[in-house]
Amino acid sequence: MLKPPISRMGGKSKLRKIIIEMIPEHICYVELFFGAGWVYFGKEPSKVEVINDIDKEIVNLFKMMKYHEAEISRLLKYEVSARDVFDNYINTDIKSLTDVQRAVRFIFILSQSFASKGKHFGYATTNRPSPQIFETEYLKLVKDRLRNTYIENLSFEKVIDKYDRNHTFFFCDPPYFETDGYGIEFERKEHLLLNTMLKNLKGKFLLTINDHPEVKEWYRGFNIKEVEVNYSVSREQSARGKYKELIITNY
Ligand SMILES: C[S@@+](CC[C@H](N)C(=O)[O-])C[C@H]1O[C@@H](n2cnc3c(N)ncnc32)[C@H](O)[C@@H]1O
């Protein structure tokens, strides 16, 4: 199983094995909320694959990885895990960068920040600095994985409209309901739109979401599996621990 080149809040690192085992037969695999793409990078490639995220920086990174991996690797060779470099990148106006430089900046900031939040320089007394992104061989694997994949940068509803067929499988991992997001609005309105679209889908879907009574009500009649996940992305001991998530399918 390949590890994604970035981490992302809410990434499915802990659940991906269970999710991958539940993927039904399909021809076209669509990931509507890609983030770091734990499931995509973990599963066997499908005949046709589509990855989508509304976040322009995420999409730019994977586009540049797909087409300009050699240049990204070359630039990353000169990077070092250092606080002043991190601060410089944070304070850079991305409009002044080329798309390749933007990709390097983004992967650097996420990989070198605390809990991959891209805000504060991440350091520890028990873990070494994250070296994976500086390894050329690894980035080549990522590029190869992306070779036969369409990359979209749309809101989820437009992707469903474009790709929904009987032979399509949608993996949906939206921002959690009523929890802090990614600086991108995803509230009840968006969750209800997703719910309506999934109810009317021609293809199959697997949705992962936090366990919330309202969510269970919206998806009544579908298969709902409860799973426990361990999270540890907080400095505060009180915010760590086990959380319940739901895996909802229409098959
Ligand atoms: C929970 S994360 C996905 C994590 C991913 N499954 C992983 O393993 O890393 C949710 C993602 O949805 C994206 N997003 C938010 N609103 C969206 C929308 N309307 N359409 C598509 N993507 C959206 C965010 O940018 C974020 O990357």
PDBQT file of the ligand as one rigid body, heavy atoms in Angstrom, charges set to zero:
ROOT
HETATM    1  C1  LIG A 301     -12.097  14.616   5.221  1.00  0.00    +0.000 C 
HETATM    2  S1  LIG A 301     -11.146  15.391   3.961  1.00  0.00    +0.000 S 
HETATM    3  C2  LIG A 301     -10.778  14.054   2.910  1.00  0.00    +0.000 C 
HETATM    4  C3  LIG A 301      -9.676  13.209   3.473  1.00  0.00    +0.000 C 
HETATM    5  C4  LIG A 301      -9.237  12.091   2.546  1.00  0.00    +0.000 C 
HETATM    6  N1  LIG A 301     -10.215  11.043   2.400  1.00  0.00    +0.000 N 
HETATM    7  C5  LIG A 301      -7.917  11.492   3.024  1.00  0.00    +0.000 C 
HETATM    8  O1  LIG A 301      -7.792  10.289   3.200  1.00  0.00    +0.000 OA
HETATM    9  O2  LIG A 301      -6.972  12.278   3.203  1.00  0.00    +0.000 OA
HETATM   10  C6  LIG A 301     -12.333  16.339   3.107  1.00  0.00    +0.000 C 
HETATM   11  C7  LIG A 301     -11.843  17.070   1.849  1.00  0.00    +0.000 C 
HETATM   12  O3  LIG A 301     -12.988  17.632   1.205  1.00  0.00    +0.000 OA
HETATM   13  C8  LIG A 301     -12.598  18.811   0.532  1.00  0.00    +0.000 C 
HETATM   14  N2  LIG A 301     -13.836  19.585   0.235  1.00  0.00    +0.000 N 
HETATM   15  C9  LIG A 301     -14.507  20.453   1.049  1.00  0.00    +0.000 A 
HETATM   16  N3  LIG A 301     -15.610  20.904   0.432  1.00  0.00    +0.000 NA
HETATM   17  C10 LIG A 301     -15.677  20.308  -0.792  1.00  0.00    +0.000 A 
HETATM   18  C11 LIG A 301     -16.595  20.341  -1.882  1.00  0.00    +0.000 A 
HETATM   19  N4  LIG A 301     -17.697  21.122  -1.837  1.00  0.00    +0.000 N 
HETATM   20  N5  LIG A 301     -16.340  19.581  -2.974  1.00  0.00    +0.000 NA
HETATM   21  C12 LIG A 301     -15.236  18.815  -3.040  1.00  0.00    +0.000 A 
HETATM   22  N6  LIG A 301     -14.308  18.741  -2.036  1.00  0.00    +0.000 NA
HETATM   23  C13 LIG A 301     -14.532  19.467  -0.930  1.00  0.00    +0.000 A 
HETATM   24  C14 LIG A 301     -11.617  19.472   1.481  1.00  0.00    +0.000 C 
HETATM   25  O4  LIG A 301     -10.750  20.340   0.779  1.00  0.00    +0.000 OA
HETATM   26  C15 LIG A 301     -10.893  18.247   2.080  1.00  0.00    +0.000 C 
HETATM   27  O5  LIG A 301      -9.673  18.006   1.413  1.00  0.00    +0.000 OA
ENDROOT
TORSDOF 0
